[in-house]
Amino acid sequence: MHRKSITPYLLTIVIVIALIGLTIGNFYLSEKVHVRDEFAGRWMAAGLWLNEGLSPYSDEVTVQAQSILEKRGYDTRSVNDVRFIEPAYNLMLYLPLSFLSFNTARAIWLTLIELAIGASIFFSIKLIGWKLRPVEMILLIVFSLLWYPGLKSILFGSPTPINIFIIILAIYLLLNKQDTPAGFLLASVFISIEISLLLTIYLIVWSLSQKRLGVLWSFLAGLAFLGVISLILFPGWLAEWFRVFLIVNPGFSWINTPLMRIAKALPGIETLLLYVLHIGVFLYMLYEWFTVLGKTGKPFVWKTLLTLLLIYLFNTRSQAAYLAILLPALFLIFRFWSQRWRIFGKIAMWVVILAFGIGYWFVFFEKGGWFLPDPSVIILLLPLVVFIGLNWIRWWALSLPDLLYK
Protein backbone atom coordinates (compact mmCIF):
# COMPACT_ATOMS: atom_id res chain seq x y z
CA MET A 1 0.00 0.00 0.00
CA HIS A 2 1.37 3.41 -0.97
CA ARG A 3 2.25 6.00 1.64
CA LYS A 4 -0.40 8.43 0.32
CA SER A 5 -3.14 5.83 0.77
CA ILE A 6 -2.00 5.06 4.34
CA THR A 7 -1.69 8.66 5.52
CA PRO A 8 -5.45 9.39 5.88
CA TYR A 9 -5.91 6.28 8.04
CA LEU A 10 -2.96 7.17 10.23
CA LEU A 11 -4.24 10.72 10.61
CA THR A 12 -7.68 9.42 11.59
CA ILE A 13 -6.16 7.13 14.20
CA VAL A 14 -4.08 9.96 15.64
CA ILE A 15 -7.14 12.24 15.85
CA VAL A 16 -9.23 9.54 17.56
CA ILE A 17 -6.47 8.80 20.08
CA ALA A 18 -6.05 12.53 20.76
CA LEU A 19 -9.79 12.97 21.35
CA ILE A 20 -9.88 9.98 23.69
CA GLY A 21 -6.88 11.34 25.58
CA LEU A 22 -8.48 14.78 25.79
CA THR A 23 -11.71 13.30 27.13
CA ILE A 24 -9.85 11.26 29.74
CA GLY A 25 -8.02 14.41 30.78
CA ASN A 26 -11.34 16.23 31.11
CA PHE A 27 -12.69 13.36 33.21
CA TYR A 28 -9.89 13.82 35.73
CA LEU A 29 -10.22 17.60 35.50
CA SER A 30 -13.86 17.30 36.55
CA GLU A 31 -12.85 14.97 39.37
CA LYS A 32 -10.22 17.33 40.77
CA VAL A 33 -11.51 20.85 40.06
CA HIS A 34 -14.94 21.76 41.48
CA VAL A 35 -15.90 25.42 41.05
CA ARG A 36 -19.24 26.03 39.36
CA ASP A 37 -21.14 23.88 36.88
CA GLU A 38 -23.57 24.83 34.11
CA PHE A 39 -23.87 21.35 32.61
CA ALA A 40 -25.66 19.35 35.30
CA GLY A 41 -28.99 21.12 34.86
CA ARG A 42 -28.99 20.50 31.12
CA TRP A 43 -27.90 16.88 31.50
CA MET A 44 -30.51 16.26 34.18
CA ALA A 45 -33.26 17.99 32.18
CA ALA A 46 -32.58 15.71 29.20
CA GLY A 47 -32.47 12.57 31.36
CA LEU A 48 -35.63 13.28 33.35
CA TRP A 49 -37.58 14.23 30.23
CA LEU A 50 -36.47 11.09 28.39
CA ASN A 51 -36.90 8.64 31.26
CA GLU A 52 -39.76 10.12 33.31
CA GLY A 53 -41.46 12.57 30.98
CA LEU A 54 -40.79 15.54 33.27
CA SER A 55 -40.68 19.03 31.80
CA PRO A 56 -37.09 20.26 31.37
CA TYR A 57 -38.20 23.46 33.13
CA SER A 58 -39.59 21.71 36.23
CA ASP A 59 -38.25 22.45 39.71
CA GLU A 60 -37.44 18.74 40.10
CA VAL A 61 -34.71 19.14 37.49
CA THR A 62 -33.09 21.87 39.58
CA VAL A 63 -33.34 19.87 42.82
CA GLN A 64 -31.81 16.71 41.36
CA ALA A 65 -29.09 18.64 39.53
CA GLN A 66 -28.11 20.37 42.78
CA SER A 67 -28.06 17.03 44.57
CA ILE A 68 -25.73 15.37 42.07
CA LEU A 69 -23.36 18.34 42.17
CA GLU A 70 -23.29 18.53 45.98
CA LYS A 71 -22.38 14.83 46.17
CA ARG A 72 -19.36 15.59 43.97
CA GLY A 73 -18.19 18.59 45.94
CA TYR A 74 -19.47 21.41 43.73
CA ASP A 75 -20.63 24.67 45.26
CA THR A 76 -24.28 25.09 44.27
CA ARG A 77 -25.01 28.47 45.86
CA SER A 78 -25.89 29.85 42.42
CA VAL A 79 -29.20 28.10 41.75
CA ASN A 80 -29.47 29.65 38.29
CA ASP A 81 -26.48 27.58 37.15
CA VAL A 82 -28.52 24.38 37.46
CA ARG A 83 -31.76 25.58 35.87
CA PHE A 84 -32.52 24.72 32.28
CA ILE A 85 -33.39 28.09 30.71
CA GLU A 86 -32.59 27.43 27.06
CA PRO A 87 -35.13 26.95 24.24
CA ALA A 88 -36.63 23.46 24.40
CA TYR A 89 -35.09 22.35 21.10
CA ASN A 90 -31.60 22.78 22.60
CA LEU A 91 -32.39 19.82 24.83
CA MET A 92 -31.81 17.55 21.83
CA LEU A 93 -28.12 18.43 22.02
CA TYR A 94 -27.92 16.88 25.48
CA LEU A 95 -30.07 13.79 24.88
CA PRO A 96 -27.19 11.52 23.72
CA LEU A 97 -25.20 12.49 26.83
CA SER A 98 -28.14 11.67 29.12
CA PHE A 99 -27.53 7.94 28.49
CA LEU A 100 -24.10 8.22 30.14
CA SER A 101 -23.06 8.69 33.76
CA PHE A 102 -22.68 12.30 34.83
CA ASN A 103 -18.88 12.19 35.08
CA THR A 104 -18.46 10.60 31.65
CA ALA A 105 -21.06 12.88 30.05
CA ARG A 106 -19.41 15.97 31.54
CA ALA A 107 -15.98 14.90 30.29
CA ILE A 108 -17.33 14.50 26.74
CA TRP A 109 -19.14 17.85 27.04
CA LEU A 110 -15.91 19.59 28.04
CA THR A 111 -14.22 18.02 25.02
CA LEU A 112 -16.96 19.44 22.78
CA ILE A 113 -16.45 22.88 24.32
CA GLU A 114 -12.71 22.70 23.74
CA LEU A 115 -13.21 21.59 20.14
CA ALA A 116 -15.65 24.48 19.64
CA ILE A 117 -13.08 26.96 20.99
CA GLY A 118 -10.38 25.56 18.71
CA ALA A 119 -12.70 25.55 15.71
CA SER A 120 -13.69 29.15 16.44
CA ILE A 121 -10.05 30.19 16.20
CA PHE A 122 -9.55 28.21 13.00
CA PHE A 123 -12.54 29.77 11.23
CA SER A 124 -11.71 33.22 12.62
CA ILE A 125 -8.33 32.98 10.92
CA LYS A 126 -9.98 31.76 7.71
CA LEU A 127 -12.54 34.57 7.92
CA ILE A 128 -9.90 37.32 7.92
CA GLY A 129 -7.70 35.59 5.33
CA TRP A 130 -4.67 35.33 7.59
CA LYS A 131 -2.04 32.83 6.47
CA LEU A 132 -0.38 31.41 9.56
CA ARG A 133 2.15 28.68 10.09
CA PRO A 134 0.69 25.59 11.80
CA VAL A 135 2.66 26.30 14.98
CA GLU A 136 1.22 29.81 15.16
CA MET A 137 -2.32 28.47 14.73
CA ILE A 138 -1.73 25.93 17.49
CA LEU A 139 -0.38 28.60 19.83
CA LEU A 140 -3.43 30.83 19.23
CA ILE A 141 -5.73 27.88 19.98
CA VAL A 142 -3.79 27.14 23.18
CA PHE A 143 -4.14 30.80 24.16
CA SER A 144 -7.90 30.73 23.54
CA LEU A 145 -8.22 27.62 25.71
CA LEU A 146 -6.12 28.88 28.61
CA TRP A 147 -6.89 32.59 28.88
CA TYR A 148 -9.42 33.52 31.54
CA PRO A 149 -12.65 33.56 29.46
CA GLY A 150 -11.77 30.30 27.72
CA LEU A 151 -10.68 28.26 30.74
CA LYS A 152 -13.53 29.61 32.84
CA SER A 153 -16.03 28.45 30.21
CA ILE A 154 -14.41 25.01 30.20
CA LEU A 155 -14.36 24.66 33.99
CA PHE A 156 -18.00 25.76 34.21
CA GLY A 157 -19.13 23.54 31.33
CA SER A 158 -20.70 26.61 29.69
CA PRO A 159 -22.40 26.20 26.29
CA THR A 160 -21.41 29.76 25.28
CA PRO A 161 -18.25 28.72 23.32
CA ILE A 162 -20.37 26.36 21.20
CA ASN A 163 -22.83 29.15 20.37
CA ILE A 164 -19.98 31.53 19.55
CA PHE A 165 -18.46 28.92 17.24
CA ILE A 166 -21.79 28.60 15.40
CA ILE A 167 -21.94 32.39 14.97
CA ILE A 168 -18.39 32.61 13.59
CA LEU A 169 -19.00 29.66 11.28
CA ALA A 170 -22.23 31.27 10.00
CA ILE A 171 -20.38 34.50 9.18
CA TYR A 172 -17.63 32.54 7.41
CA LEU A 173 -20.22 30.65 5.35
CA LEU A 174 -21.97 33.90 4.42
CA LEU A 175 -18.68 35.38 3.24
CA ASN A 176 -18.25 32.31 1.03
CA LYS A 177 -21.84 32.46 -0.27
CA GLN A 178 -23.00 29.32 1.53
CA ASP A 179 -26.34 30.92 2.29
CA THR A 180 -28.49 27.91 3.18
CA PRO A 181 -26.29 26.44 5.94
CA ALA A 182 -25.53 29.94 7.24
CA GLY A 183 -29.26 30.68 7.59
CA PHE A 184 -29.90 27.42 9.44
CA LEU A 185 -27.00 28.09 11.80
CA LEU A 186 -28.29 31.57 12.60
CA ALA A 187 -31.71 30.08 13.34
CA SER A 188 -30.18 27.54 15.72
CA VAL A 189 -28.67 30.25 17.96
CA PHE A 190 -31.30 32.96 17.45
CA ILE A 191 -32.59 32.88 21.05
CA SER A 192 -29.92 30.63 22.53
CA ILE A 193 -27.42 33.43 23.05
CA GLU A 194 -28.49 37.04 23.50
CA ILE A 195 -25.91 38.65 21.20
CA SER A 196 -27.28 36.67 18.25
CA LEU A 197 -30.48 38.74 17.98
CA LEU A 198 -28.93 41.98 16.67
CA LEU A 199 -26.29 40.11 14.71
CA THR A 200 -28.91 38.03 12.88
CA ILE A 201 -30.87 41.15 11.96
CA TYR A 202 -27.70 42.76 10.60
CA LEU A 203 -26.64 39.72 8.57
CA ILE A 204 -30.10 39.20 7.07
CA VAL A 205 -30.43 42.89 6.12
CA TRP A 206 -26.96 42.78 4.58
CA SER A 207 -27.78 39.59 2.64
CA LEU A 208 -30.98 41.19 1.32
CA SER A 209 -28.90 44.15 0.10
CA GLN A 210 -26.90 41.56 -1.85
CA LYS A 211 -30.15 40.08 -3.24
CA ARG A 212 -29.31 36.79 -1.52
CA LEU A 213 -32.77 35.76 -0.36
CA GLY A 214 -31.57 32.26 0.50
CA VAL A 215 -30.26 33.47 3.86
CA LEU A 216 -33.66 34.77 4.94
CA TRP A 217 -35.60 31.76 3.67
CA SER A 218 -33.23 29.23 5.24
CA PHE A 219 -33.30 31.20 8.50
CA LEU A 220 -37.10 31.21 8.56
CA ALA A 221 -37.20 27.54 7.56
CA GLY A 222 -34.78 26.72 10.36
CA LEU A 223 -36.90 28.58 12.91
CA ALA A 224 -40.04 26.84 11.65
CA PHE A 225 -38.41 23.42 11.82
CA LEU A 226 -37.10 23.95 15.34
CA GLY A 227 -40.43 25.44 16.43
CA VAL A 228 -42.48 22.52 15.09
CA ILE A 229 -40.13 19.92 16.58
CA SER A 230 -40.28 21.70 19.93
CA LEU A 231 -44.07 21.85 19.96
CA ILE A 232 -44.32 18.16 19.08
CA LEU A 233 -41.84 17.00 21.71
CA PHE A 234 -42.49 19.66 24.36
CA PRO A 235 -46.05 21.00 24.08
CA GLY A 236 -46.44 24.28 25.94
CA TRP A 237 -42.69 24.74 26.39
CA LEU A 238 -42.76 28.42 25.49
CA ALA A 239 -44.92 29.38 28.48
CA GLU A 240 -42.77 27.27 30.82
CA TRP A 241 -39.59 28.74 29.44
CA PHE A 242 -40.92 32.24 29.96
CA ARG A 243 -41.95 31.38 33.54
CA VAL A 244 -38.44 30.13 34.36
CA PHE A 245 -36.90 33.14 32.63
CA LEU A 246 -38.86 35.46 34.94
CA ILE A 247 -37.82 33.43 37.98
CA VAL A 248 -34.16 33.62 37.02
CA ASN A 249 -34.36 37.27 35.94
CA PRO A 250 -36.82 39.09 38.23
CA GLY A 251 -37.28 42.77 37.47
CA PHE A 252 -34.44 44.61 35.73
CA SER A 253 -31.76 44.70 38.42
CA TRP A 254 -29.90 41.79 36.78
CA ILE A 255 -29.13 43.87 33.67
CA ASN A 256 -25.53 45.06 33.78
CA THR A 257 -24.12 45.71 30.32
CA PRO A 258 -20.48 46.70 29.80
CA LEU A 259 -21.71 50.19 28.89
CA MET A 260 -23.48 50.39 32.26
CA ARG A 261 -20.16 49.62 33.95
CA ILE A 262 -18.61 52.59 32.16
CA ALA A 263 -21.48 54.84 33.27
CA LYS A 264 -21.10 53.71 36.90
CA ALA A 265 -17.54 55.05 36.91
CA LEU A 266 -19.06 58.56 37.05
CA PRO A 267 -21.86 58.37 39.65
CA GLY A 268 -22.75 62.06 39.33
CA ILE A 269 -23.86 61.70 35.72
CA GLU A 270 -24.45 57.94 35.71
CA THR A 271 -28.08 58.03 34.55
CA LEU A 272 -27.44 60.54 31.77
CA LEU A 273 -24.28 58.75 30.65
CA LEU A 274 -26.10 55.42 30.63
CA TYR A 275 -28.63 56.66 28.08
CA VAL A 276 -26.04 58.56 26.04
CA LEU A 277 -23.76 55.54 25.75
CA HIS A 278 -26.43 53.00 24.84
CA ILE A 279 -28.24 55.24 22.36
CA GLY A 280 -24.98 56.56 20.92
CA VAL A 281 -23.45 53.11 20.40
CA PHE A 282 -26.69 51.81 18.89
CA LEU A 283 -26.93 54.71 16.41
CA TYR A 284 -23.25 54.33 15.54
CA MET A 285 -23.87 50.63 14.87
CA LEU A 286 -26.83 51.44 12.61
CA TYR A 287 -24.65 53.92 10.69
CA GLU A 288 -21.98 51.26 10.11
CA TRP A 289 -24.66 48.80 8.99
CA PHE A 290 -26.04 51.31 6.49
CA THR A 291 -22.61 51.98 4.97
CA VAL A 292 -21.87 48.28 4.36
CA LEU A 293 -25.10 47.51 2.50
CA GLY A 294 -24.36 46.36 -1.03
CA LYS A 295 -20.70 45.71 -0.23
CA THR A 296 -18.93 42.42 0.24
CA GLY A 297 -15.47 40.99 0.76
CA LYS A 298 -13.05 42.84 3.02
CA PRO A 299 -15.33 45.79 3.92
CA PHE A 300 -18.00 43.29 4.99
CA VAL A 301 -15.49 41.48 7.19
CA TRP A 302 -14.32 44.68 8.91
CA LYS A 303 -17.86 45.99 9.46
CA THR A 304 -19.04 42.62 10.75
CA LEU A 305 -16.20 42.36 13.25
CA LEU A 306 -16.95 45.90 14.41
CA THR A 307 -20.62 44.87 14.76
CA LEU A 308 -19.59 41.94 16.98
CA LEU A 309 -17.68 44.38 19.18
CA LEU A 310 -20.60 46.82 19.45
CA ILE A 311 -23.10 44.02 20.11
CA TYR A 312 -20.83 42.71 22.88
CA LEU A 313 -21.26 46.04 24.66
CA PHE A 314 -24.99 45.28 24.96
CA ASN A 315 -24.66 41.82 26.58
CA THR A 316 -26.91 42.12 29.59
CA ARG A 317 -24.79 40.35 32.20
CA SER A 318 -21.30 41.47 31.15
CA GLN A 319 -20.19 37.86 30.83
CA ALA A 320 -16.49 37.30 30.26
CA ALA A 321 -17.26 34.26 28.10
CA TYR A 322 -18.56 36.64 25.41
CA LEU A 323 -15.09 38.16 25.06
CA ALA A 324 -14.29 35.26 22.73
CA ILE A 325 -16.53 36.89 20.09
CA LEU A 326 -13.94 39.72 19.90
CA LEU A 327 -11.01 37.46 19.02
CA PRO A 328 -11.61 37.55 15.22
CA ALA A 329 -11.36 41.35 15.35
CA LEU A 330 -8.21 41.16 17.48
CA PHE A 331 -6.69 38.73 14.98
CA LEU A 332 -7.55 41.09 12.12
CA ILE A 333 -5.55 43.80 13.89
CA PHE A 334 -2.66 41.35 14.31
CA ARG A 335 -3.00 40.48 10.62
CA PHE A 336 -2.32 44.08 9.66
CA TRP A 337 0.51 44.45 12.18
CA SER A 338 2.22 41.39 10.71
CA GLN A 339 1.71 42.66 7.16
CA ARG A 340 2.90 46.22 7.83
CA TRP A 341 5.70 45.72 10.34
CA ARG A 342 6.75 42.12 9.63
CA ILE A 343 8.86 40.78 12.51
CA PHE A 344 8.12 43.74 14.79
CA GLY A 345 4.42 43.24 14.18
CA LYS A 346 4.74 39.58 15.15
CA ILE A 347 6.61 40.48 18.33
CA ALA A 348 3.97 43.07 19.25
CA MET A 349 1.24 40.50 18.58
CA TRP A 350 2.68 37.90 20.96
CA VAL A 351 3.35 40.54 23.60
CA VAL A 352 -0.32 41.54 23.51
CA ILE A 353 -1.44 37.90 23.62
CA LEU A 354 0.75 37.19 26.64
CA ALA A 355 -0.49 40.36 28.32
CA PHE A 356 -4.13 39.29 27.98
CA GLY A 357 -3.38 35.64 28.73
CA ILE A 358 -1.49 36.34 31.96
CA GLY A 359 -2.93 39.73 32.88
CA TYR A 360 -6.55 38.60 32.94
CA TRP A 361 -5.75 35.78 35.37
CA PHE A 362 -3.79 38.19 37.55
CA VAL A 363 -6.79 40.55 37.69
CA PHE A 364 -9.13 37.66 38.45
CA PHE A 365 -7.07 36.42 41.40
CA GLU A 366 -6.65 39.97 42.73
CA LYS A 367 -10.20 41.28 42.31
CA GLY A 368 -12.46 38.47 41.13
CA GLY A 369 -13.92 35.20 42.29
CA TRP A 370 -15.87 32.28 40.87
CA PHE A 371 -19.12 33.56 42.39
CA LEU A 372 -18.49 37.28 41.88
CA PRO A 373 -19.19 39.41 38.80
CA ASP A 374 -16.19 39.57 36.51
CA PRO A 375 -13.98 42.61 37.24
CA SER A 376 -14.61 45.59 34.97
CA VAL A 377 -10.99 45.55 33.79
CA ILE A 378 -11.59 42.11 32.29
CA ILE A 379 -14.90 43.10 30.73
CA LEU A 380 -13.79 46.44 29.26
CA LEU A 381 -10.07 46.28 28.44
CA LEU A 382 -10.20 43.99 25.40
CA PRO A 383 -13.18 45.84 23.82
CA LEU A 384 -11.27 49.11 24.23
CA VAL A 385 -8.13 47.68 22.61
CA VAL A 386 -10.14 46.14 19.77
CA PHE A 387 -12.12 49.33 19.14
CA ILE A 388 -8.94 51.42 18.96
CA GLY A 389 -7.23 48.81 16.81
CA LEU A 390 -10.11 48.43 14.34
CA ASN A 391 -10.32 52.17 13.79
CA TRP A 392 -6.54 52.36 13.48
CA ILE A 393 -6.62 49.89 10.56
CA ARG A 394 -9.93 51.14 9.15
CA TRP A 395 -8.36 52.92 6.19
CA TRP A 396 -6.28 49.87 5.26
CA ALA A 397 -9.29 47.59 5.55
CA LEU A 398 -11.81 49.75 3.69
CA SER A 399 -9.85 52.03 1.37
CA LEU A 400 -7.26 49.46 0.34
CA PRO A 401 -9.28 46.24 0.52
CA ASP A 402 -7.15 44.40 -2.02
CA LEU A 403 -4.19 44.46 0.37
CA LEU A 404 -6.02 42.54 3.07
CA TYR A 405 -5.54 39.08 1.66
CA LYS A 406 -2.18 39.51 -0.05
Beta strands, then each sheet from edge to edge (+ up, - down):
end
